[in-house]
Every structure is written in C-alpha cells, then in structure tokens.
C-alpha cells in the first residue's frame, strides 16, 4: 500500500494534518445526527445539476452566503450526508468517552454504508466528487457570531486525501473539517438526532423539508405552520415559487417524510404548510446531545454503537499507525476559517423576511410555539 503522508499544500501552506491529532473511526453504528444550524438555513443546493448561482439569505439578523466554484459547483444536499455522518461519529464517540478531532481518518466503505449508499466503483467516484464540491464550496456566515459581529468564511472540508494500494484501490481517507462545523457538533445543544430513513429520501426538496420539520416541528403535538412563499425563500431554491409549491403538494400527496404528517392549509390568501409529528422516530436518543429539552426522549430505530464498537476492526485501524484518539483540537485555521470583523452587510438576501418578535413576518403561525 502506498504510504500517503500529509504534505505541504499549494503555495507552501502546511497541511493541518501535521498539527492535529487524528480521530480514527474504527467502525460501529452511530445514530444519525444533524447540526441544527445546517437544518434550518439554505446551506446546500437542492438539485443534482451543477449550481453556480450563489445563495444569499438573511433572517433574524443572521446572514448566510454560499458560493460554488465553476469547476465543481455548489455542494448539494446529498453531499451533506458526509457532514451528517461525521457529526454522528463525533457525537457517538464523545458519548462513549472517546476524544475526537476535526481531523478524521476512515474508510470510504464505512461512510457509504452508514448513509445507505452502495459500495461499487461508481459510488466511490461519486463520493470523491462530493468531497470535491464540499471543499470548493465557500460559506460566509454570521451565525454564532461574537460581540464584534464576526463573519466566518470557510469550506465544508478544509482538505482531504485518499490512501490507496499500489494497484490504485482506495482503502482509506483523511479529511479535516472546518472549525465552525466542528464546534457546532461538539456543542451538545446544537445537535439533533434524525431518522435513519432520511437517507432513503430521494428528492432534494424532500430532504431539505425533512430537516426543516425536524428542527422546527420537533415533537410538538400541534406541529408547525409555514407560509409556502417563506419556505421557498428559506430553501434557497432556484425554482419558481409556483414550481416549488407544486413540489410541496406532491410531497404532501406522498406523505414521505418519516415521522411527520403534512397538510396544506389556507389562511385568507396565504397558503400554509402544516407539519405535525406522528411518531417518536425522530426524537433525540440521548439528552447529552440534545440539550434543548425536546420532549419525549425515546429512541429511534437504529442501533447505537457502544464504546467497544469504536475499538474494533483492527484491519481498519491498521491503515494508520495511530491506534487511539487523543484530545479534541479547537483551534481555528486562520487561512480557511478566517474572521472578517465589522458589522455585517446591510444588504438583505432573498430570504430576508424574518424579524424578531413578528411571527407572521417569519412565515409562521403566531399560535404555535418554537419547535427548536
């Protein structure tokens, strides 16, 4: 097997892997978990077609800008499975008493099988294309900003590399997650469990809508109401509002969101989508991860990995000399996660309809509480 070692990158920049302790993922199931900030804002393209047009969204005083490079296009909501898987592994390991890092070592087989993908040659090629899009997508956001209105700029993956045999077969991968994402995962109040059936959803709007439902409707008996025009802005979709509404009606007809029942209602001239939870399948599985007290802490239908699950599979661990996971690394990468100080731009994006204290301006019914 070719021994691929971290090297200095282009322009002489040193690889982060030379100074980060690796988090070696050794196998074992992990309950799927998603990062709250990614669930309610338009961070990803909802189409598999290459998207270059940026996403600009502002709500509640927080701004999101997403830019994709022409070579690869913007990261898609299917590419986001990589981040969901990474978050799941990190939370599961920390709940098991293991130390994690934003420098991950794993096998492509582990990732693909965990998110319900096949493991043929084509699937490995698609995975590498997803990594390319995740790395080339540029995110600028004021979410989780400090008192000085910091705006973070980063990519979903700072760097990644394959480990191959001499005949070219991929046996292992390494990647470095951005500090902004990693901090949002290890903050236990910013992670929610999701139903493993999510990975079987095939439509981009369908996947996005499930994440919105999980974040807002949660386990509230009365669910949550959204104005359809607001949902369109919130999605970042390039489709016309009429086409977007048609897609929503088709999803309502199929009732395909696991754990939720959808209906379309009218209030005067407004069309509303009502999302109600109908099962416990999307309730958090552990209080340590979901610190916001969503009611009904039952379990979801997937096996959780025990501590021993991360210590098994010696053949996978033997890809690298390290056999244990060390302390977490929280330092920011000043080159890929640099901060822009000063107040955010006053220009408002396409989703600029949210105003604090005005539930109708957010496209929500004022009679319902916050499901976050």
N, C-alpha and C positions, 0 to 999 in steps of 0.2 A: 504494500500500500504506500502510495506517495505520502510523505510526511509534510503536510502543508503547515507552515508556521506563519504566525502573524508577521507581516512586514510593514514597512512604511508605505503609506498610500501615495496617491498622486500629489505632486507639488511638495513632496518631502514631509507630509503630515504623518505623524506617528499613529499607528493603529491603537485604538482604545483598548484592544485586547491585550496589549502589553502591560497595561496597568490595572486592569480589572480582574478580580477573582472570578473564575467561571462558575456558573450554575449548571452542573451536569445533570441533564434529565435522563434518568435511568429506566423509565418505563412506568407502567401503572396507570390506571384510570384516574381521571380527575373530573369532578363535577364541573360542567361548563360554567364559566363566569365571564361577565362582561363589565366593562368600565362605564360608569354612569355618564360621564361627560360625552362619551362616544355614542351613547344610546339615544340622546335627545337632540343632537345637532347634526347638520349635514356635513359630515366629515368625508364622505365617500361618494363616488359615482354610483348611481343605481342601475347603470347599463353596462353590459359587457363590451359594447362598442367603445373604441378609444375616445376618451373625452379630454379635450384641451381647454375648453372654456372654464374659467375659474368659478368657484363657489364663493359668494360673498354673503355673509349672514350676520345679523346683529339682533340681539334680543336681551332685554333686561340689563343693558349696559355692557354686555359681553359680546365680543366680535370674533368671528371665525372667517379666515380666508384660506382657501385651498387652491393650490396651483399644481398642475401636472405638466411635466416636460413633454415636448412634442415627440421625442423618441419612444417613450413608453406609455404616455397618457397617465391620467389620474388613477390612483388606487381605487378599486371597486369594493362594493360591499361584500363580495365573495373573497377578495383579498383580506378583508378584515377578519376572516376566520383565523388567520395566522396570529393576530393580536389577541383574539378571544382565547385561543389555545395557550398562548404564552401566559396570559393573565391567569388562566385556570391552573397551569402548572406552578406558577409562582405562589398563588394563594394556598394551593393544596400542600406544597412543600413547607411553607411557613406555618400552616396549621399543624403540620406534623413535626414541628420543632427543627426543621432544617433551615439553613441560611441560604439566601438567594442572592442573585445579582442580575443586573440587566445585560450581562454577557452570558448568552445561552449556548449550550452545546447539546446536540440532539441528533437523532436520525430522521431523515425525511419520512420514513415509514411510520414512526411514532406520530408525527404531526398529521399525516394524511389519514391514517386510520382513525385517529381521535375525532376528526371533523367529518367523518363519513365519506371520504374520498377513496377511490380505487388506488392501486399502487403499481400500475403499469408504467411503461416508459413515457407515454403521453402525459400521464398525471405528474410525473417528476418534472417534465418540461414545463407544464402549466404552473407548477409550484415555483419554479425558478423565475418564470415570468411575473408571478405575483410578487416575489421578493424584489424584483427589479422595479415594479411600479411603486411598491411601498417605500423603497429607498429614494426614488426620484420625485415622489410627491412632496411638496413643500407646504407646511402648515404654519400659519401665523394666527395666534390667538391671544386674547386677554383673559381667558378662563383661568381661574385660580391665580389671578394676578395679585401682587402685593400692594402695599400702600402707595407705591410710586408708579402704579399703572404700568407694570412691566408687560411687554408683549413678547411672548416666546415665539421663536421660529425654529422649526425642526423638521425632520422627516420621520416617517413611521419606523424606519430601520436606519440606524446610522451606518452600519456596514455589515456585510455578510460574506461567507465563503463556504465552498464545498470542500469536503475531504473525500478523495477518490482513490480507488485502487489503480494499479498500473494499467489495467485494461479499460479505465475510464468509468468504472461503475461507482456511483455515488454511495458512500457508506455513512457519511456524517456531514453535519452542517454546523456552522457557528454564525451567530448574529448578535449585534449589540442594539438593544432597544434604546430609544431616547429617554432622557431623564424625566421629562414631563410625563410620559406614559407610565414609566416605572413607579414614580411617586404616586400617581393616581391609582395604581394597583395595590401597593403596599399600605395605602391609607384605607383601612378596612371599612370606612364609611362610604367609600366611593366605588364599591364593587357589588354587583348583584348576580345571583345565580340565574341561569336561563335554562329553558327546557332543551334537552338534547335533540328534540325533534326540530329545533330551529335549523339545524344543518341540512334538513331534508327539504326546507323551503326553497323553491327554485326561482321565484321571481324577485327582482331587485326591490321593487316597492313593497312586496310581501315581506321580505326580510327586514327592511327598514321599519315597516309598520309594526312588526312584532317587537322590535327593540323599543320603539316609542310606547307601545302598550305596556311592556314590562316595566319601563321606567316610570310612567305616569299612572297607569291604572293599578299596577301592583296587585294587591289583594283586597282592594276596596270593594265592598258589596255593591255599591252603586256605580262603580266604574268611573269613566272619564269621558267628557264630551269635547270634541274638536271641531271647529269650523273647517270645512274642506279647503277653502281658499287659504287658510292659515297653514293647514297641513302641507299644501303644495309649496308654500314658501319655506316651511320648516324642512322639507325634504331636499331642497337644492336641485330638484329635477328640472331637466331641460324641456320636458313635455309641456304642452299647453295645459291650462287648468282643466279644460273640458276633457282632454285625453286622460289626464291624471285622475279626474273624478270617475271616468269610465273604468279605469283600472281598479279603483277602490270598490266600485259596485260589483265588479267581477270577483274580487276577493271576498266581499260580503256574501255573494252568492255561493262561493265555495266553502266559506267558514273554515279556512285552512290554518288560522293562527292557533297553535297549540295553547290550550288553557284560556282562550278568550272567545267571547261571542260578540259579533259586530252587527250593528244595525245603522241604517241611515235615517235621520230624522230631519224635520223641518221646523224652524222657528221663524215665522214670518217669511222673509225672502232668503233667509240663510239656510244652507244645507249643512247638517252636522253629522259627524260620525261618532256613534256611541260605542265605546269599548268597555265590555264588562267581563270580569274574570268568572270562569265557570268551574274551574278545578283548582286543586292545590299544586299542580305540576310545576308552576313557576315560582313557588315560594322559596325564600332563601333556605339553604340547608344547614347553615351554621351562623350563630349570632356573631361570631368573631369576624366574619366577612362583612355582613350587612349590619352596620351599626346604627341604622336609622330607624330600627324598630318596626319594619313592615310586619303586620300581624300574621299569625299562623305559621310558626316556624316548623313546618313539616319538612319532609324530604322529597326530592324529585326522583324520578325513575331512572337513576343511573348509579352505578357502583362508585363509591368514593375510595380513592387509593389510601391504604394505610401507610404508616411510616416505612414498613418493610418494602412496599411497592417501589419506593424510590431508591432502595438499596439493592434491588435485584438486577438480573440481566447483566451479568458480568461481561458478556461479549460486547454489549453496547458501551459499557464503561471503559473497556479496554481500548477503545478507539483513541483515547487520550490518556496521558499519564496520571492526571488528577483522579482521585477516587473519592473525594469528599467535597462538599460545598462549604465555602467559607463565609465570612461576614458580608452583609449587603454593602453595595457601593452606591452612595447617594450623591457623589459629586457631579456637577453639571459639566457637560462637554461644551466649552465656551465657543467652539467652532460650529458645531452642529445644533446647539441649543442656545444660541446667544440671545441676550436680552436687549430689547430696544426700549429705552427709558423715555418717559414723557407721556402725556395723555393720549389715549387712542384717537385715531382719526374721527372727525365728526361726521364724515360721510357715512350714510347708512346703507346697508346692503339690501338685497331683495327681501330678506326675511324680517325687516325692521318694523315689526308690528307690536312687539311686547313692550309694555310699560308697567313698571312696578305699581301694584295696587289697583290695576284695571284689568280684571279677568276677561272682560269682553274684548279688550284690545289684544289679549293673547290668544283669542280664538277659542277660549274655554268657557264652559258654562259656569256662571258665578255661584250656582247652587252646590257645586261639588268641591271637595277639599283637595289638597295637594297630595298626589299619589307618589311623590318621590320618597 
